[in-house]
Amino acid sequence: MVNVIKSEIFKSLKSTYFRICLIGGSIFIAIAVLFIPQIASIVGFSIETRADLPKIMPFVFTGACVALMIFFPIFTDIFKYNTLKNDPRSIPLITTGKYLTALIFCLIFAAVFMASFTVTYFRLAPSPDSDKGLLAESFISFLATIPNYAAIIALIQLITVVSKNEIIAAIIYYYSFAQLFTVKLMMAGAMPEDMVILRHLTPIGEFYNLGNLHFSAIHITLSVVVGVVYSIVLHLLTKKYFEKRVMA
């Protein structure tokens, strides 16, 4: 498996499109996070102190899901071809290797985000009230989103395998994302506050929950569990359908 991951990394780094995505994406994330106060003011949010940062976290976490569209080819190129019939033993390894490689590259973006967020945090004025622990809580909430981003990547790969077409997969992804997020908001508005735990149903819902709800060990744990369970199930389905398609 290590060799498969190394091969995928090497192949990706040889791609001009990938290098543009990796470098350009990192620059975009850094600029967007460093200028969060200015960007927030455009859409009507006032970010003047450190304690104001949580206001925009739901939009930051959820917006990253939309940005995954840029990286569709990186996540899905291996699933467009049926060229592995002569070596059926490699099929499960390549599928898993591709998935793990995608996660490794996403961790690069996560590191850029955390570094930029730290700079932005210290650029802002301390809040009149205590903002002790706010940076640590923000980081923990962000780290809790990573299993859910992993689930979204697994979903992208599954849709591509089933549809056999990246364009169709992208359309399905965006349509389902919009629908599921709308349902999430409707459920959040309909459920009483004392039933807030029941709102944790999908990875998409977790992005909003982690940014919108008060920091809580229960919410963090539930989010991680939701992301891990969805990631495992979706990836196993991807392997199953890919093996069936290639060997058909």
N, C-alpha and C positions, 0 to 999 in steps of 0.2 A: 504493500500500500504506500509506503514511503516513496518508493521509486515512481509510482504512478503520480503522486502529488508533485514530486520534483519535475517530472515530465510535463505536467500540466502548467506548472509555474514557468518553466523554461519556454514552453510553446506560447504562453500568454505574453511573456516579456518580449518575445520576438515579433509580436503583432504591433504594428503602428497604431491601429485603432485602440488597442488595449493601453498602450503607453499614453495616448492622448487622454483616454478616460481616467487613468490612474493619476496622472499629473494634473490634468485639468480639473478632475473631480476634487482632488485634494486642495487645489487653489480655491476652487469655488466654495468648498466647505469652510476653509479658513476665512475667506473674505466675508461670507455670509454670517458667520458666528462672531467675527471681530466687530462687525458693524450691525449687530443685532439691535442696539438702541435706535440707530438711525432708521433701519428698515421697519422696526416696530412702530415708530412714530408715523410712518407713511400710512399704515393701516389702522391708526387710531389708538395705539397702545403707548403709554408713557413709561419708558424704562429709564429712570433717573437714579435709582439706588440698587444695590445688590438684591434687596428683598423683592424688587419688581421683576426679577428674571423669571420666576415660576409662571408669570402670566403668559409667557409665549411658549413654554415648554410643550403643551399639547400640539401646537402647530409645528414646532421643530421636529418632534418625534414622528408625527403623522406625515409631514411633508417629505421626509426621507423615503417613505414608501413609494411616493410618486416618482421620486428621483431614481429609483431602481430601474425604471424604464431604460435609462441611458445604458445600463450594463447588461441588457438582455442577451446580446451575443456572447458576452463573457460567461454568463451562467449557462447558456443553452447550446453552444455550437456543436458539442459532441452528440447531441440528441437529434441532429438533423440528418444524420447519415446512418445507413445500415451496412457498415463496412467491417463488422466484427464477427461475422458468422464463422470464419475459419479459426477463430480462437475463442470459443464460448466461455472458457474459464476466465477470460479477462473482462467480460461484460460487467459482472457485479463490482469488480475492483475499479473499473474506469468510471462507472456511475458514481460510486462513493467518493473516489478520488477527485472527480470534477466538483462534487458538492463541497468537500472539505477545502479544496483550493479556493472556491468562491468565498467561503467563510474567512479564509486567511486574508484574502485581499480586502474584504469588508472590514476586518480588524484594523487595517491601515487607516481607513477612513475614520474609524472610531477613535483611533489615537489622535488623528488630526483634530477631530471635533473636541476631544477632551482638552488638548493643549490650547486650542483657540478659546474655548469656553473659560479656561482658567485665566487667560490674559484679559478677556472681557470682564470677568468677575472683579479682578483687581483694578481695572480701569474705572469701574463705577464707584461712586461714593458709598461709604458705609450707610446702612439704613438707620434712621432715628431709633427704631427698635433694634433689638439684638438680631443679628443675622449669623450668629454663631452656629456652625454646623451646616449652613445652607449649601456650601460648595460640596461638602462630602455627601449630603443627601442628594444633590443633583447628580453627582457621579454614580451613586448607587442606583438611582432611578434609571439613569442612562444605561448602565451595565445590565440592568434587568430587562431592558428592551432587546438586547442582543439575541437571546434565544427566540424572540418573536420575529426579528429580522431574518434569522436563520429559517424560521418556518415560512416566511414570505418567499425566500429564495427557493426553498423546496417546492412551494406552490408554483412558482414560475416554471421550474423545471418540469413538474408534473403536467402542467397545462401544455407545455411545448411537446412533451412526449405524446400526449393524447391527441393533440391537434395536428402534430407533425409540421407545424408552420409557425415561425416566429411572429409574423404579422398578426395572424389569428390569435396567437397566444397573448400578444400585447393588448389586443382589443378586449379579449375575455378578461384579462387581468384588470384593466382599467375599469371595465364595466362592473365586474364583481367587486372591486375595491370600493367604488362609489356606492353601490347598493348596500354592501355590508356595513360601511361606515354610516350610511343614513339610518339603517336599522339600529346600529349601535346608539346613535344619538336619540332615536325615538325611544329605545328602551331606557336610556339614562333619564329621559324626561318623564317617563311613565312610572318608573319604579320609585318607591319611597326611599329616603336616605338610609333607613335602617336595613335595606336590602341591597346595599351597594355591592356586596361581595358577589351577588348573582349577576352583576354586569360583566364579570370576567368570563367571557365566552370564547373569544377569538383573538388571534394575534393582533388583528387590526384594532380591536377594541382596547387591547392593552396599551397601545401607543398613546391613545387618548387618556386612558385611566391613569397611567404613570405620570403623565404631565399635568393632569387636571386635579387629581385627588391629593389630599394631604399625605405626606410621607408616612408610610406605615409598613412595618415588617410583614404584616399579613398580606398587604397588596403586593409587596415586592416578591414574596414567596409564591403567591398565586400566579403572578405574571411569569415568573421563571418556569413554573410547572406547566402552565398553558403553552408557553413557547416550546419547551422541550418535548412535550407530548405531541403537539402538532408537527414539529420538525421530524420526529421519528416516524410517525404514521405516514406523513406525506412523502418522505424519502423512501420508505419501504414500498409505497405504491408506485413511485417513480421507477424503482428498480424492477418491480414486477412487470409493469407495462412496457418498459424498455426491453427487457429480456424477451418478453413475448413478441414484441414487434420485430426485433432484430432476427430472432430465430424462426419467424413465421415462414 
